[in-house]
Amino acid sequence: MAETAYQGRLHLLQKDLMSQYYGELTAAAEGSGVPAAYLLIGGNPVELLRALDILPVYPEVNALQLAVKKQSLAHIQAAEGMGYSTDNCAYVKADIGLYFAGRKTPFATIPEPSLLLCNYVGCNVYLHWFDHLAEYTKRPTFHLDIPFIRNASGRPSSDDMAYVLRQLEQLVAVCEEIAGKRLDPQRLRRAVELSSQTGRLWSEIKHLTKSAPTPYDAYFDSVTMMAPLYCLRGTEEGLTFFQTARDEYAQMAADGKGPLEREDFRFVIEGPPPWPYLRVFRDMFARWNAVAVASTYSTVGGLWEFGFAHDPDHPMESIAEHLLTWNLTNRNFLQRYDQIDRYLKEWNADALVIHSVKSCRLFSAGQGDMRDYFTQRGVPTLLVESDLEDPRYFSEAQMRTRIDAFFESLAHRKLTAAASS
């Protein structure tokens, strides 16, 4: 099979935008005077920061960028030398190692935080991570405590909403002190309006993969769009990117074009990608003409394709709702099963692939049960294992063998079904 070209116009536009974003981070690190807040991807309140001109910094994104550029292992080993276990989250270790290496990366110098904003949504590692950063940086910390969704409806209770809204009011006061100015309600409304428009475009883009062929790979190409979705949400630049992405992919869908020359298999994938080997991992599926039409990982920061949109008329309430309900990391396993089941049926997928990550308990706990659940319901399901950050846990030969065997079996199953009909 000829090598597939993955770096199209959108990829280059994303690189330009992210270079500008990281340029702002470097300028802040070098004394521009712009305050920076560290926060997490899952259902975050970035609109509040944008409205107060506080620069959002995402340690998770910095860590995965290190992994993509094959720069993560030295930082991971440095953190292990400090006493962090091999079983600790590799994102945490890469970030801690980076901090003690002077915060300099091939793509930016990461500024010291003016605020550590830990938006806890489902992963208790976040709490420890930011507590450690507070100890090392000696900077103030604000923990946003987001209750887990506990009822069958999957909706937050009125008490939960009131609890989160009260914390957001407290957060505004902290951010105002850091920014040295009061929150302008009109600026907050505009940031939320930009997020609302961006989220609606992202939802349209996600639904385009229902087309056959799908106009893009909803796992490997989605990661190109996830960086602007999280780092630039609430900005004009972020909105413009998604207008361009929607128009380009809508045209591809109308023209019957996809990311591969031929689409033989459509699959749903659960779990984060192995960032140090992203291209290698993608090629393992592309060689079978297999394309992801939906992915759970692309919803860690929000489930816009299932109906959520920020509401500029009720900015604080919609930020609270986003934190509570509309992100994957604050959902229980039955809700995650329902999400995958919807993808399988509505996106007309042939199979489910689960990428289990050694150092991420949030995603990996229970994935064996998930495989059994879908297998028992007749869904061809493959579970493979490596890590999202640590290159020591990726065996290319073993991974390729398992993926090849799975798709060979799936191809045989399709031929048998065609012959019997």
N, C-alpha and C positions, 0 to 999 in steps of 0.2 A: 504493500500500500504506500502511495506517495505521501510524503510528510504534509500534514495539514497546516495551513497558515492560520494562526489564531489571533494575530495582532492587527485588527482592522482599525477603521477610523475612530470608533468609539473607544477602543483601548488606548489609542494615542491621545484622544481628548481627555480621558480619565487621567492619564499620566501627566498631562499638562496641568490639570486642575489640582491634582495631588502634589505636584511639585510646588505650585503656588501656596498650597496649604502648609506644606512642610517648610517653605520659605518663611512663612509667618511664624512658625514655631522656632526656627533658627534665629529670626530677628528678635523674638521675645527672649530667647536664651542669651543673646548678645547685648541685651539692654535696651530694647525698644520701649520698655515701660508698660507694655500690654500685659495685664495679669492673665495667668493660665490656670485652668482647673483640670485636674485629672478626673476622669469619670469612665464609666463602663458602658458597653454597647447596649446591653439588654434593656429595652424600654427606658431610655434615658430622658432627662428633662433639658436637653440642650437648648431649647428655645429660650429658657430663662437666661442662660449664659450669653447667647447671641444678643438678646435685647439689652444686656448690660456691657457689651463689648469685652466679655471675658472669653479668652481663647480656649476652646475645648481640646483636650489632649487625651488620647485613648491608649493606655498602655497595651491593651490587647492588639490594637492595630499596629503599634510600633513593633511588638513581638513578632507578629506574623510577617511584617515586612522584613525583619531580620531573617526569618526562616526562608522566605522566598529568595532572598539574596545570599542564602547559605552562610549566614553570619551568626547563627543562633547558638551553635554548640559550645563555643568558647565561653559565652555568657552563662549558659546552663551549667557548665562544669565549674565555673567560678562560684556560682551560687551553691552548688553541691559542696564545694570546698569550704563554704561558710557554715555548712551543716544542714542545708536543705536536702530532703530525702529524694532518692531517685523516683519515688512514687508521687512526689508533689507535682502540681500543675506545671507543665513546661513553660506556659506563658509567664507564670509568676517567676520562675527561675531565670528565664531570658531577660525579663524586665529588671529584676533585682541585680543580675550580673551587669546589665547595661548601665544601671544607675551608678554602680561603683566603678565602672570603666569610664566615667566622665560624661555619660549621656550622649556621646558622639556616635553617629551611625553613618552609613554610606549615603543616606538620604536626608539627614537633618541632624542638628543638635537639639536635643529635647530640653525644653526649659524646665527649671525648677517649678514646682507647683506653688501657686498662691493659695490654693485650696485643694484638698483631697476630697472629692465628692463621691462617696461610695453608694451608688444606687443599687442596693441589694435586691436582686430579683431571682431567687431560687437557688443560688449557688453560694454556700457558706464559705467557700474558698475566697470569694471576694472580700469578705469581712476581714479575714486574716491578712490577705494581701495588702489591703489599704491600711490596716493597723501597723504592719511592718514598714510600709512606706512612711507612715506618720512618725514612727520611731527614727527612721533613717534621715528623713528630710527635716524633721522638727517643724513641720508646717501644720496648720489647722486642718481638722478633719470634720466632715459632716456626713453622718450615716443616714441615708434615706431608708427607712425600714418599710419594705413593701410586703404586706401580708400575702401569703400564698392563697390561691383560689381554692376554697375548701368545699364549695357546694356543687351540686350536680348540674346546675344551670351554666356553670362556667362564668358567671358574672359576679362582680364584687358586691358585697352588701353595702348598705348606706353607711354603716359604721366604718367599714374599711375605707370608703371614699372620704369620709370626714377625717379619719385618722391621717390619710396621706395628704389631704389638702392642708391640714394644720401644719404638717411638716414642711410642705412647700412654702407656706407663709414664713416659717422660720428660716428656710433656705434663702428666700428673697432678702431677708434682713441681713444675713451673713454675706451674701453676694454684693449687696449694696455697699456694705462696709469695705469690701475688697476692691470694688470698682470705684469707690469714692463718689458715687452719685446715686440718686433715687431711680427706681425702675419706672420707666415711661410706659404707661399702659398701651399707648399707640404703637410703640416699638415692639412690645410683647405681642400685641395683636398681629402686627405685620410678620413677625417671625413665625407665629403659629399658622398664619395664612399661607406663608411660603411652604411650611411643612405639610399643610393640608393639600396644597396643589401638587407638591412633590409626591406625597403618598398616593394620591389618586392616579398620577401618571405611572408610578411603580406598580400599582394594582393592574392597570391596563397592560403594562408590559408583561407581568406575570401571567395574565390570562391569554396572552398571545401564543404561549407554548401549547395551548390546546389544539392549535393548528397542526396539520400533518402535511409536510414535515414542519417540525417546530422551527421557528426562525432563529433561535439561538439555544445554546445549552444552558438549562436553568440551574446548573451547578457551577460548571467551569466558567461560563460567561457571566453568570450572576455575580461572581466575586469581583468582576471588573466594575459592576455597578454598585456594589455594596459599600465601597470606600466613599464615593460621593454621597451615598444615601445617609451614612452615619456621620462622616466628618464635615459635610457641607450642608446638612439638613438645616432649614431655616435661613438659607441664604439665596440671593438671586442667582449666583453661579450654579448652585446645586439644582435649582429649578430648571435653568436653561439646559443643563446636561440631560435631565430626564425628558425634557421636551424633544431634544435631539434623538435620544435613545428610543423613545416611543415612536417617533416618526420613521426612523430607520427600520426598526423591527416590524412595524406595521406594514411598511412597503415590502419587506422581505416575505412576510406572511402572505400578502396579496399576490406576490409574484411566485409563490410556491418554492422559495429558496430556504435552505437550511445551512447549518454550520458544516455539514459533511456533504459529500457528493450524493450519498444515498443514506436513507434512514431505515434500518432493518429492525431496530429494537428501541423501544421507548421505556425508560425506567425512572423510578422515583428513588432518591437517595437521602438517607438519614445520616447525620453526623458531619462534623467539620472535615475539611480536606487535609491531606498531608502536605502542608505548605512547602517543606523543603523539596518535595518531589511532585509538585502540582502538574507540571507538563508531562512527566513520565506517567503519572496516574491517569491523566486524561487520555493519553495515547493508548493505554490498555483497553479503554472502552471504544475509542474511535476506530481501532483496528477491526472491531466487530460491527462497525456502523451503528453503534449504540449511543443514544443521546438522552441526557437527563431532561425530563419535561417538568420536573418539580423537585424541590429540595427543602428539607426542614432547616438546614443551616442558614439559608437565605432569609429566614424569618426570626433569627435570634433578636433582631432589633425592632421587629414589628410585623404584624400579620395584616398588612393592608389589603391583601387580596381577598380576605374574608369579610371585608366591610368596614374596617376602621378608617376614620379620617379625623385629623385634628379639627377642632371647631374654633375659629377665630372669635366667635361671639361668646364662647365660654372657654377661654384659653387655659386657665388653671385646672378646670374640671377635665378638659380633654387630655392635658398632660398627665393628670392623675390616672385617668382611665387607661392611657397608654402604658404607664408604669405597671398598673395592676393586671390588666387583662390581655392586651393585644401584643404580647411578645412570647416567643416559644419558651423562654427560660423560666417563666412563672406559671407554666402549665403542668398539670399532672399527667401521668402516663396514659390514662384513658382518653384525655383530650388530645394527646400526641397521637394515639392510635386513630382517633377520629380524623385528625388532620391528614395523616398519611392515607387513610382509607378514601377520603375525599379526593386526594391527588390521584390515587390509583384509578378511581372510577371516572371522575370528571375530566381528567387529563388523558384518559385512555392509555394507561401505561401497561406494559407487559410484565414488569417485575419490580421488586424492591431490592435495593442494595443498601446495606447498613455498614458504614465505616466506623468501627469501634475504636475509640481513641484511648490509649493506655493511661494518659495522665489527666484525663478530663472525666471526673466521676459524674458530673451533671449530665453529660450526654450518654456515657457508656453504661451507667448503672441500669440494669433491667433490659439491656438490648438483647440478651439471650432469650428472655421471655418475649420480647417483641418479635424476634425471628420466629419463635414457635407459634405465636398468635397468628401471624399472617400466613405461615406455612400451612397451618391447620385449616385455614380458610381458602386454600388452593392458590395462594399467591406465590409464584417462584421467588424465593428470597435467598440472597447471598449475604453472609456476614464476613467481613474481612477486618483485619486489625493492623494498626500501626500507631502513629502519633501525629498530632497536629503541628508540633514544633521540633521535637527531638529527632534528629536524623538517625540515631542509633537504633530506632525501633521500626525502621522501614526495610523490609526484605523484598527487593524488586523481583527476584526470581520466584519466591513463594507467592507473592501477590499476583504476578502474571499467571502463574499456574492455576490458581484458584479462580481468577476471573475468566480465563480461557475455558476451563472446565465448565463453569456455570453457563457461559453463553453458547458453548457447544451443545450442552444439554438443552438449552432453551431453543436453539435452532432446530434440534432434532424434534423437540416437542411441537414446534410450529409445522414442520414438515409432516409429522404424523397426523396432526389435526387437519391439515390441508388434504392429505390423502384420504382420510376417513370421510371427509365431507364431499 
